[in-house]
């Protein structure tokens, strides 16, 4: 049973939400959808999950009454399920059915806070990759000293060859141009040093290819870990293993700094007075580095918009992930990246249809 008539495929403002994915689902998904609709009143939703649980929660929010459809399933992808197993056994799961809604044209994008590996495997199988792209990459915007920087891959591909890194650079630059509005983004390859002889063969070969190939930006060269938060480049390119470690290290350092700051302000009466005097500035700082503000990582390289929310986020963070999906669709990102890859950079061709479900 659906709460309303099925939403029309032609409406680009329809988002499919995996209502059961994430540590605090479905509550944060429903509450996040409410917050996102305050910012984007035109948004409509397809909630996929256990109707007995989510329908009453949706009904409690009048703003969702006339803009929501519920697609029922009791199957859920667990956080620890292997991607291959999820792909084989999760065909009726809330995650898979939400992705299917995009493939079927009922929704313009899908957002999930569920199992990252399973989401990537399912999205790649159902939505397929763009012509010329071998592997999708997880990309996100992170705060830096000079503004914001796009970073990829953040964990989808543990091992990458040189061509994978080149493709990440192209997609990251196009993403930066589309989302951050930088006409000629600088691209840096994350390495253990800036010298040309540093790093493994794959990253040095990738740099050599990028020096010769036309790219939607300019190659800065090799960068080191401290260059990420310094904002040395607009796009940071790396394999998923290094990228995920770097991202978690940045997040951990932010939490550590916050912990030390709280300890310092609680250390004496004078320090507490200092906190009261500087509270406004500290609140602005907190807002600037709040991870919820940057929640919502895009799976680049797919023939559809798929956004991954952090599994442990709250409603505010999930609302921001919805906002990422909405903005990518509104700005025509999928079409722009397909055009630039196919026309400007000679990566055209056709991607074969999948022959059938995996065994």
C-alpha positions in Angstrom: 0.0 0.0 0.0 1.2 3.5 -0.8 0.4 6.7 1.1 -0.3 8.5 -2.1 -0.5 7.7 -5.8 3.0 6.7 -7.2 5.1 9.8 -8.0 5.7 10.5 -11.6 9.0 9.7 -13.2 9.2 12.9 -15.1 9.5 14.9 -11.8 13.2 15.5 -11.2 12.6 16.6 -7.7 11.6 13.0 -6.5 14.3 11.4 -4.3 14.3 7.7 -3.3 15.4 7.3 0.3 16.6 4.0 1.9 14.5 4.5 5.0 16.1 1.5 6.9 19.8 2.2 6.2 22.0 3.7 8.9 22.7 3.4 12.6 19.7 5.4 13.6 17.2 4.7 10.9 14.4 5.2 10.2 14.0 8.1 12.6 16.9 10.2 11.2 15.8 9.5 7.6 12.2 10.8 8.3 13.4 13.7 10.4 16.1 14.5 7.8 13.5 14.5 5.0 11.4 17.0 7.0 14.4 19.4 7.5 15.4 19.1 3.8 11.9 19.9 2.6 12.1 23.2 4.7 15.0 24.2 2.5 13.7 22.7 -0.8 9.9 22.8 -0.7 9.7 21.2 -4.2 11.2 17.9 -3.0 9.1 14.7 -3.0 10.1 11.4 -1.6 9.9 7.7 -2.1 10.5 6.1 1.2 11.5 2.4 0.9 11.3 0.3 4.1 9.0 -1.4 6.5 5.6 0.4 6.1 4.4 -0.6 9.5 7.2 1.3 11.1 7.8 4.2 8.8 4.2 5.1 7.7 3.1 6.3 11.2 6.4 8.3 11.5 5.7 10.0 8.2 2.1 10.7 9.1 3.3 12.5 12.2 4.8 15.2 9.9 2.1 17.2 8.0 4.8 18.5 5.6 5.4 15.0 4.3 1.7 14.0 3.8 1.2 15.0 0.2 4.7 14.6 -1.1 5.6 11.0 0.0 5.2 7.5 -1.3 6.0 4.4 0.7 7.3 1.3 -0.9 7.2 -1.6 1.5 9.8 -4.2 2.3 11.0 -5.8 5.5 14.4 -6.8 4.1 17.4 -4.8 5.3 21.1 -4.8 4.4 23.0 -5.2 7.6 26.1 -3.0 8.2 28.4 -5.9 8.2 27.0 -7.8 5.1 29.6 -8.3 2.4 28.9 -6.5 -0.8 28.9 -9.7 -2.9 26.3 -11.3 -0.5 24.2 -8.2 -0.4 24.2 -8.1 -4.2 23.0 -11.8 -4.4 20.6 -11.9 -1.5 19.4 -8.3 -1.1 17.3 -7.9 -4.2 14.2 -7.0 -2.1 16.0 -5.0 0.4 15.2 -1.3 1.1 18.6 -0.3 -0.3 18.1 -2.2 -3.6 14.6 -1.1 -4.1 15.5 2.5 -3.6 18.2 2.2 -6.2 15.8 0.5 -8.5 13.5 3.5 -8.3 16.2 5.6 -10.0 16.9 3.0 -12.6 13.2 2.7 -13.4 12.9 6.5 -13.7 10.6 7.0 -10.7 13.2 9.0 -8.8 16.0 11.3 -9.9 18.4 10.2 -7.2 18.9 7.8 -4.2 20.2 8.6 -0.8 21.2 5.9 1.8 23.1 5.8 5.1 23.5 2.1 4.9 26.4 -0.3 4.2 28.8 1.6 1.9 30.2 -1.5 0.1 26.8 -2.9 -0.5 25.5 0.4 -1.8 28.4 0.8 -4.2 28.0 -2.8 -5.5 24.3 -2.5 -6.0 24.4 1.0 -7.5 27.1 -0.1 -9.9 25.2 -3.2 -11.0 21.8 -1.5 -11.3 22.7 2.0 -12.6 25.9 0.9 -14.4 29.0 3.0 -15.0 29.3 5.8 -17.5 31.0 5.0 -20.8 34.8 5.1 -20.3 34.7 4.7 -16.6 35.9 1.4 -15.1 35.2 2.0 -11.5 32.9 4.5 -9.6 34.6 6.6 -6.9 33.3 8.1 -3.7 33.8 11.9 -3.7 33.0 14.5 -1.1 33.7 18.1 -0.3 35.9 18.8 2.8 36.6 22.1 4.5 40.1 23.6 4.2 42.0 26.7 5.1 41.3 28.2 1.7 37.6 27.1 1.4 36.6 23.7 0.2 38.3 20.9 -1.6 36.9 17.8 -3.5 38.5 14.5 -2.5 38.2 11.1 -4.1 38.3 8.1 -3.8 37.2 7.8 -0.2 36.9 4.1 0.1 35.2 2.5 -2.9 38.4 1.1 -4.5 41.1 -0.2 -2.2 43.5 -0.9 -5.1 43.7 1.3 -8.2 45.8 1.3 -11.3 47.1 4.4 -13.1 44.1 4.6 -15.5 41.7 4.4 -12.5 43.5 7.4 -10.9 43.3 9.3 -14.2 39.6 8.7 -14.4 39.2 9.9 -10.8 41.0 13.1 -11.7 38.8 13.8 -14.6 35.6 13.1 -12.7 36.8 15.0 -9.7 37.6 18.1 -11.8 34.2 18.0 -13.4 32.5 17.6 -10.0 34.5 20.6 -8.7 33.5 22.7 -11.7 29.8 21.7 -11.4 29.4 21.8 -7.6 32.0 24.4 -6.5 31.9 26.5 -9.6 35.7 26.6 -10.3 36.3 27.0 -14.0 39.9 25.6 -13.9 40.3 23.4 -10.8 43.8 22.4 -9.8 44.3 18.7 -9.4 46.8 17.0 -6.9 47.7 13.4 -6.6 48.2 12.4 -3.0 51.7 11.0 -2.5 54.4 10.5 0.2 56.3 13.4 -1.3 56.2 16.1 -4.0 59.3 14.9 -5.9 58.6 13.2 -9.3 60.4 10.0 -8.2 58.3 9.5 -5.1 55.5 7.1 -4.8 54.5 3.7 -6.3 54.5 3.1 -10.1 50.7 3.6 -10.5 50.7 7.1 -9.1 53.7 8.1 -11.1 52.3 6.7 -14.3 49.0 8.5 -13.6 50.8 11.8 -13.3 52.6 11.2 -16.6 49.3 10.4 -18.4 47.6 13.5 -16.9 50.5 15.7 -18.1 49.7 14.6 -21.6 46.0 14.2 -21.7 43.6 17.2 -21.9 41.8 17.6 -18.5 39.1 19.9 -17.3 41.5 21.9 -15.1 45.2 21.9 -14.5 47.5 19.3 -13.0 49.3 20.7 -9.9 51.3 17.5 -9.4 52.0 15.5 -6.2 50.7 16.7 -2.8 51.3 15.4 0.7 48.8 14.8 3.5 49.1 18.2 5.0 48.2 19.8 1.7 44.6 18.4 2.0 43.5 20.7 4.8 45.7 23.5 3.6 43.6 23.7 0.5 46.7 23.5 -1.8 44.6 22.1 -4.6 40.9 22.0 -5.6 40.8 18.3 -6.2 42.7 15.6 -4.3 43.0 12.3 -6.1 44.0 9.0 -4.4 43.0 5.4 -4.1 40.2 4.4 -1.8 42.5 2.8 0.8 44.6 6.0 1.3 41.7 8.3 0.9 39.6 6.6 3.6 42.5 6.6 6.0 43.2 10.3 5.3 39.5 11.3 5.7 39.2 9.4 9.0 42.4 10.9 10.3 41.1 14.4 9.5 37.8 13.7 11.3 39.7 12.2 14.2 42.0 15.3 14.5 38.9 17.5 14.5 37.4 15.6 17.3 40.7 15.6 19.2 41.0 19.4 18.8 37.4 19.9 20.1 38.2 17.7 23.1 41.3 19.6 24.0 39.4 22.9 23.6 36.7 21.8 26.0 39.2 20.7 28.5 41.1 24.0 28.2 37.9 26.1 28.8 36.9 24.0 31.8 40.3 24.2 33.4 39.7 27.3 35.5 37.2 30.1 36.3 39.2 32.5 34.2 39.1 30.1 31.3 35.3 29.7 31.6 35.0 33.5 31.5 37.1 33.4 28.4 34.8 30.9 26.8 31.8 33.2 27.6 33.5 36.1 25.9 34.5 34.1 22.8 31.4 31.9 22.5 30.2 33.6 19.4 33.5 33.0 17.5 33.6 29.4 18.8 30.1 28.7 17.6 31.1 30.0 14.2 34.1 27.7 14.2 32.0 24.8 15.3 29.6 25.4 12.4 32.5 25.7 10.0 34.0 22.3 10.8 30.7 20.4 11.7 30.9 17.1 9.8 27.2 17.1 9.4 27.5 20.1 7.1 29.6 18.1 4.7 27.7 14.9 5.0 26.7 13.3 1.7 29.3 11.6 -0.5 28.6 11.2 -4.3 29.3 8.0 -6.2 31.0 9.4 -9.3 31.0 7.5 -12.5 27.5 6.0 -12.4 24.6 6.6 -14.9 22.5 7.9 -12.0 22.8 10.0 -8.9 23.6 8.0 -5.8 24.6 9.8 -2.5 26.0 8.0 0.6 25.2 9.5 4.0 27.4 8.7 7.0 25.9 5.8 8.8 26.1 7.4 12.2 24.8 10.9 11.3 21.7 12.6 12.7 18.7 14.2 11.0 20.7 17.4 10.3 23.4 15.4 8.6 21.0 13.3 6.6 19.1 16.5 5.5 22.4 17.7 4.1 22.9 14.5 2.2 19.5 15.0 0.6 20.6 18.5 -0.2 23.6 17.1 -2.1 21.5 14.8 -4.1 19.0 17.6 -4.9 21.7 20.0 -6.0 23.5 17.5 -8.2 20.2 16.8 -10.1 19.3 20.5 -10.2 22.6 21.4 -11.7 22.5 18.6 -14.3 25.7 17.0 -12.9 25.0 13.5 -14.4 24.5 15.0 -17.9 27.5 17.3 -17.6 29.9 14.6 -16.5 28.7 12.3 -19.3 29.1 15.0 -21.9 32.5 16.0 -20.8 33.8 12.5 -20.5 32.4 11.4 -23.9 32.9 14.5 -26.0 35.9 16.5 -24.7 38.1 13.7 -23.5 37.5 10.9 -25.9 36.0 8.5 -23.4 32.9 7.7 -25.5 31.5 4.3 -26.2 28.8 2.1 -24.9 28.4 0.3 -21.6 26.8 -3.1 -22.1 23.6 -3.9 -20.3 24.0 -6.4 -17.5 23.1 -9.9 -18.7 21.1 -10.7 -15.5 21.2 -11.0 -11.8 24.3 -12.3 -10.1 24.2 -15.9 -9.0 
